[in-house]
Amino acid sequence: MLARLYAGLPQDALKILLVLGLSLLVGTEREEYKATTNRLLFGGVRTFPLIGLIGYAMALLGGGQLLPLAVGFGVVAGFLYLSYWHKLISSEYSGITSEISGLAIYIVGGLVYQGHFWIATALSVASALLLELKTGLEGLSKRIPSDEIFTFTKFLLLSAVILPVLPNKELGPFHINPFKTWLVVVGVSTVSYLSYVLQKVTKSEGGPVLAALLGGAYSSTITTVVLAKRASREQRPHLFAGAILIASGVMYLRLVLLLGLFNRSLMTQLAPSFLGPAFAALVVGWIWSRRPDASSDPIKREYVPENPLELRVAFIFAAVFLVILVVTQLAVTYLGKGGIYALAAIMGVADVDPFILSVTQATPSVTPLAVGAASILIAAASNNVAKGIYAYIFADRKTGKASLCLLIGLAVLGLIPLLWLSA
């Protein structure tokens, strides 16, 4: 029945009904808001549909040409300006949101005529939501510090401005792809930024365990050093050693995510080998952190990471990534498997992200899949041993010894898959 009714109606009738429905959505919201305030407001359930119909009619009369639609837009804008001017001289309230919404509805009428139904609907729904959520959005803007807004702007600069203009092709003898190189920077920055935001939101809540969970997604190496230094001032060796192990467990989950973004073949190869150590580290770390210590006083988080979206940091990471990518290709070419495995062990002493992501770009074109996967396992295990040594150096003796033993155990567990990768 509905299908026959739809087929029997003229197409213009259906479009006019859509314009009326979308315009009424915004007009009804304005009418409801008008009932809750004593301010002078423009438009309601009649004005907005009329504006939408005018937009549709101007598009129809112009035969889809832009000039008649633009002339109508200017006329409607003139009337809306008169409304705003009247508001300015008769009321202390000078908001222009309703008038701008009227212009949006005029455009909706033209979009419907052109057949852009999804865009017209999205524009109308977005307008209604922005009008309805006025109080919440204003409150949110007051709670967000200005430096965090600037941080998000830098994220957009990295991802939406710089990335699209880079050439997506291999250059030079080392087959460096500028687009993929910067995509790596954006990917790592995104994961780190999400962890940074979560740590800012939770502030000092949750203690060392939550700090380890969030910090492991940011940088397990930095988190280990920070927790170890904090442990030297506290009498909670089990709590901090367990938290340090948890941070390394989260590192494996982070690596699975990054591999999935940049090399699905490596992720498929390594996901089972990474999820096992991740689960073991999280479970054992949690159990270890729950063991009783001499002191039982609650401990709040102190560490808040630095903003990972500093442009200087992004460019340094890109430069380090390119250097390691070149060194990795040279090691494969001139030193073979032994060379890249030795390089993986050395790179694990610091942050493993640049090396592992360079392997994702070199595999399988330069490095065989099995060799690339094995080198990543070695780098992750080497990093765990290095973090154990850092914990031993910076923490008190009990925490340091426990952390070193736990992380060496995790490194050995992480190397077990080499038995079948090399087979």
ChimeraX attribute file (.defattr): number of C-alpha atoms within 10 A of each C-alpha:
attribute: neighborCount
match mode: 1-to-1
recipient: residues
	/A:1	6
	/A:2	7
	/A:3	7
	/A:4	8
	/A:5	8
	/A:6	11
	/A:7	10
	/A:8	9
	/A:9	10
	/A:10	9
	/A:11	12
	/A:12	13
	/A:13	10
	/A:14	13
	/A:15	20
	/A:16	19
	/A:17	13
	/A:18	19
	/A:19	32
	/A:20	21
	/A:21	16
	/A:22	24
	/A:23	32
	/A:24	23
	/A:25	19
	/A:26	28
	/A:27	26
	/A:28	17
	/A:29	17
	/A:30	22
	/A:31	17
	/A:32	13
	/A:33	16
	/A:34	16
	/A:35	9
	/A:36	8
	/A:37	9
	/A:38	8
	/A:39	15
	/A:40	18
	/A:41	21
	/A:42	21
	/A:43	23
	/A:44	22
	/A:45	18
	/A:46	14
	/A:47	15
	/A:48	30
	/A:49	26
	/A:50	20
	/A:51	25
	/A:52	28
	/A:53	23
	/A:54	21
	/A:55	29
	/A:56	27
	/A:57	18
	/A:58	24
	/A:59	25
	/A:60	18
	/A:61	11
	/A:62	14
	/A:63	13
	/A:64	15
	/A:65	12
	/A:66	12
	/A:67	12
	/A:68	17
	/A:69	24
	/A:70	16
	/A:71	12
	/A:72	17
	/A:73	19
	/A:74	13
	/A:75	11
	/A:76	18
	/A:77	17
	/A:78	12
	/A:79	12
	/A:80	20
	/A:81	15
	/A:82	12
	/A:83	18
	/A:84	21
	/A:85	13
	/A:86	13
	/A:87	19
	/A:88	15
	/A:89	10
	/A:90	11
	/A:91	10
	/A:92	10
	/A:93	12
	/A:94	16
	/A:95	14
	/A:96	17
	/A:97	15
	/A:98	22
	/A:99	22
	/A:100	15
	/A:101	24
	/A:102	27
	/A:103	19
	/A:104	22
	/A:105	31
	/A:106	28
	/A:107	23
	/A:108	29
	/A:109	33
	/A:110	25
	/A:111	23
	/A:112	24
	/A:113	23
	/A:114	16
	/A:115	11
	/A:116	13
	/A:117	17
	/A:118	11
	/A:119	13
	/A:120	24
	/A:121	19
	/A:122	13
	/A:123	19
	/A:124	24
	/A:125	16
	/A:126	13
	/A:127	21
	/A:128	20
	/A:129	13
	/A:130	15
	/A:131	18
	/A:132	16
	/A:133	11
	/A:134	12
	/A:135	10
	/A:136	10
	/A:137	13
	/A:138	10
	/A:139	11
	/A:140	11
	/A:141	11
	/A:142	9
	/A:143	9
	/A:144	10
	/A:145	10
	/A:146	10
	/A:147	9
	/A:148	12
	/A:149	12
	/A:150	12
	/A:151	17
	/A:152	13
	/A:153	14
	/A:154	16
	/A:155	20
	/A:156	14
	/A:157	14
	/A:158	22
	/A:159	18
	/A:160	13
	/A:161	12
	/A:162	14
	/A:163	20
	/A:164	13
	/A:165	10
	/A:166	15
	/A:167	12
	/A:168	14
	/A:169	11
	/A:170	13
	/A:171	11
	/A:172	7
	/A:173	7
	/A:174	15
	/A:175	16
	/A:176	18
	/A:177	18
	/A:178	19
	/A:179	18
	/A:180	18
	/A:181	22
	/A:182	22
	/A:183	21
	/A:184	24
	/A:185	24
	/A:186	23
	/A:187	16
	/A:188	23
	/A:189	24
	/A:190	18
	/A:191	16
	/A:192	23
	/A:193	23
	/A:194	15
	/A:195	21
	/A:196	22
	/A:197	16
	/A:198	13
	/A:199	22
	/A:200	13
	/A:201	10
	/A:202	13
	/A:203	16
	/A:204	17
	/A:205	14
	/A:206	14
	/A:207	17
	/A:208	29
	/A:209	23
	/A:210	19
	/A:211	27
	/A:212	29
	/A:213	24
	/A:214	24
	/A:215	31
	/A:216	28
	/A:217	24
	/A:218	27
	/A:219	22
	/A:220	29
	/A:221	25
	/A:222	18
	/A:223	26
	/A:224	30
	/A:225	21
	/A:226	22
	/A:227	25
	/A:228	29
	/A:229	18
	/A:230	20
	/A:231	25
	/A:232	20
	/A:233	10
	/A:234	17
	/A:235	18
	/A:236	23
	/A:237	28
	/A:238	24
	/A:239	26
	/A:240	32
	/A:241	33
	/A:242	28
	/A:243	32
	/A:244	39
	/A:245	36
	/A:246	33
	/A:247	32
	/A:248	33
	/A:249	31
	/A:250	26
	/A:251	25
	/A:252	25
	/A:253	19
	/A:254	23
	/A:255	23
	/A:256	21
	/A:257	17
	/A:258	21
	/A:259	22
	/A:260	16
	/A:261	15
	/A:262	19
	/A:263	17
	/A:264	16
	/A:265	16
	/A:266	21
	/A:267	21
	/A:268	13
	/A:269	17
	/A:270	21
	/A:271	19
	/A:272	13
	/A:273	21
	/A:274	23
	/A:275	18
	/A:276	14
	/A:277	24
	/A:278	23
	/A:279	16
	/A:280	16
	/A:281	27
	/A:282	21
	/A:283	16
	/A:284	17
	/A:285	26
	/A:286	19
	/A:287	13
	/A:288	21
	/A:289	23
	/A:290	12
	/A:291	12
	/A:292	12
	/A:293	13
	/A:294	9
	/A:295	10
	/A:296	10
	/A:297	10
	/A:298	7
	/A:299	14
	/A:300	14
	/A:301	19
	/A:302	15
	/A:303	17
	/A:304	14
	/A:305	19
	/A:306	9
	/A:307	14
	/A:308	21
	/A:309	24
	/A:310	14
	/A:311	14
	/A:312	10
	/A:313	14
	/A:314	18
	/A:315	13
	/A:316	12
	/A:317	20
	/A:318	20
	/A:319	14
	/A:320	15
	/A:321	22
	/A:322	20
	/A:323	14
	/A:324	20
	/A:325	25
	/A:326	18
	/A:327	17
	/A:328	23
	/A:329	20
	/A:330	16
	/A:331	19
	/A:332	21
	/A:333	14
	/A:334	10
	/A:335	14
	/A:336	14
	/A:337	18
	/A:338	13
	/A:339	16
	/A:340	27
	/A:341	23
	/A:342	15
	/A:343	20
	/A:344	27
	/A:345	20
	/A:346	16
	/A:347	21
	/A:348	24
	/A:349	20
	/A:350	16
	/A:351	16
	/A:352	22
	/A:353	22
	/A:354	23
	/A:355	25
	/A:356	27
	/A:357	24
	/A:358	24
	/A:359	29
	/A:360	28
	/A:361	21
	/A:362	23
	/A:363	19
	/A:364	16
	/A:365	10
	/A:366	17
	/A:367	22
	/A:368	14
	/A:369	19
	/A:370	18
	/A:371	22
	/A:372	26
	/A:373	25
	/A:374	24
	/A:375	25
	/A:376	26
	/A:377	26
	/A:378	26
	/A:379	28
	/A:380	29
	/A:381	25
	/A:382	26
	/A:383	27
	/A:384	30
	/A:385	24
	/A:386	22
	/A:387	29
	/A:388	28
	/A:389	21
	/A:390	22
	/A:391	31
	/A:392	21
	/A:393	17
	/A:394	19
	/A:395	27
	/A:396	20
	/A:397	15
	/A:398	16
	/A:399	25
	/A:400	24
	/A:401	18
	/A:402	22
	/A:403	31
	/A:404	24
	/A:405	16
	/A:406	22
	/A:407	27
	/A:408	21
	/A:409	16
	/A:410	22
	/A:411	24
	/A:412	16
	/A:413	17
	/A:414	23
	/A:415	18
	/A:416	12
	/A:417	17
	/A:418	17
	/A:419	9
	/A:420	9
	/A:421	14
	/A:422	10
	/A:423	6
